[in-house]
Amino acid sequence: MEPKSSPWREPIVWLMVVLVGAVVIGSIAMYKAANADGPMDAVPDEVQRTAQIQQADLGPDAAAAQAGLAAVASIDHEHGRVEVYPTTGTFDHARHLRLSLHHPTRASEDLILDLEPFDAGWRANATPALDHDWLLQLEPASGSRWRLRGRLAKGERAVHLQPAIAASQP
């Protein structure tokens, strides 16, 4: 009679244990990665959903395009401020503006700046990080509705802001 060997001495048993363990560890890692920073909906607009169609209000973009508005936003790390300069169109220089800097994937890192008027444009004291892209949106702090948008690439210090649609589009 042969002595019974332990099942733990068989390579196939170890292979099964390792495979099951790898699947469990991989599933936990993927679950944590998927839920780490919340939802990745980087669009700050109010979106209306009808069936499987999503629609956003482009009225503010159309108003900015009709008025021919455009601006340049710049980050001045030396002086610790963000400045916006008008390039085309007629802006009301007495009004405050709101500049929203949206992180492309993490809403928790978004910044909303209240820009105060000065001689050449508007400014706020802030030093946003330049180690990733920013989605920028410029709009009046109150009153009439228009909107300019732009994307500040990683490491860049200035971006051109313009309407999301052309003046000829409906």
Salt bridges, closest charged atoms under 4 A:
ASP37 OD2 - ARG106 NE 3.22
ASP45 OD1 - ARG147 NH1 3.46
ASP45 OD2 - ARG149 NH2 2.55
ASP61 OD2 - ARG147 NH2 2.53
ASP76 OD2 - HIS79 ND1 2.67
GLU83 OE2 - ARG81 NE 2.85
GLU83 OE2 - ARG123 NH2 2.96
GLU109 OE1 - HIS103 NE2 3.80
GLU109 OE2 - ARG106 NH1 2.89
GLU109 OE1 - HIS132 NE2 3.92
ASP110 OD2 - HIS102 ND1 3.16
ASP114 OD2 - HIS96 ND1 3.38
ASP131 OD1 - HIS132 NE2 3.71
ASP133 OD2 - ARG151 NE 3.08
GLU139 OE2 - ARG98 NH1 3.48
GLU139 OE1 - ARG145 NH2 2.96
